Amino acid sequence: MLPAGVTRLIRELTRLPGVGPRTAQRMVFFLLARPPADTRSLAEALVQARERTCECSVCCGLTEGDPCSLCSDPRRDPGSICVVEHPADVVAVERTREFNGRYHVLHGAISPLDGIGPEDIRLAQLLRRVKEGGCREVIVATNPSVEGETTAMYIARLLKPSEVQVTRPASGLPAGSDLEYADQVTLSRALQGRKEI
Amino acid sequence: MTLFSKEDGKKQAVARGVRRTSSRRAGALQPFAHLRCLVARGRQLDVIGQVELLNSFARLREDLTVLTWASHVLEVVDATARDGEQGGSFPLLLATLHLLIEGGDPELTVRAFELRHLSAAGFEPELSVCCRCGGPLGDHGELRFNPAEGGAICATCGRTVGGAPLRRGVLAAMLYLKDADIRQVGRLFASNRDRAELEALLRVYLEFHLDRPLRSLTFLDTLRKEGGR
């Protein structure tokens, strides 16, 4: 019913996360209604992002130049490495402006249930960085999920023989939230990690 | 996500909005969590509504080895349960997770779980008589354990059928782990050799019947290679 090119584009878009056939169809009709220059610009941006983006050889984060701007910035503390699961987590930590060290992106987390082991994420690269020396602290900022905790415990176990301090960000109540509506796990962790004021 | 309940067995359901930081259910809808929840029937997948957390088994997250054993327990339940069947193993699963967080002997607890769950799922290994000839296993000669035949093999049949060697002490341990009160399994004296053989035999048996390797045990192998059981 639809032209072959349009059908193909719908099919390609449904491969994106969270995009079903109806959403994909709406996106395609929107793009077709725009001036051709807009569509060309989007297509070029897609191709350019894919072709120019690579993994930083130091932190495994996404970059256009190797090493990435965060790893090559002399103002950042090389003695502190914040380990995160995904490249988007680097952006989240950077937004806080609280951390001035370097990063390491694992591109996943260990999940025994799903068959994702240490060899499936960028752990060997982290170990190599730590062994090269100059690192005092590794902050394991993986998600507070079972997979994130498993990864954190595994990293702590691996780095135990070295003199590097392994820490984990505190977990507790989100700022501005209501105690009444906090879930039990979060609330009990917040109580366990309470601080004197 | 996959839910496992006493009434409905294994069930696939979606929890909408659970990835939002403001979601009250995010902390509860984690692996191992014991929940009371409202599930609405959907056209394709059921939808999880209200959730009450009964036990998060959060202490599992404090020990990597115990967490891996618990993952293995869930993996076995997930692999053997079929959608729509009653969850006969639910009380056993709950008891096993409780024993794991209470600091019992994780290895023996998991072995007891495996044997009992296999029975409940219809894959019970035959340990009382020879599963080939149906005769007694006897007190002499080398016994075998053969997953394809369904369990223990007497010394006479073992010569033709084959299988992994099964020491009588290990056979007795299996029977105890299968039948004794699960809270008492830690009382069993099992040497490192007994434990290793129990694990190897049941692993081969499970993998034969599930027709795939057990992922959590592969991770456990990695942990052991890097030291510390």
Interface residues (C-beta under 8 A of the other chain):
Chain A: I110 P112 L113 D114 G115 G117 P118 S145 V146 E149 T150 M153 Y154 R157 L158 P174 S177 Y181 A182 D183 Q184 V185 T186 S188 R189
Chain B: T21 S22 R24 R25 A26 G27 A28 Q30 P31 F32 L53 S56 A58 R61 D63 L64 L67 T68 S71 H72 L74 E75 D78 R215 S216 T218 F219 L220 T222 L223 E226 G228
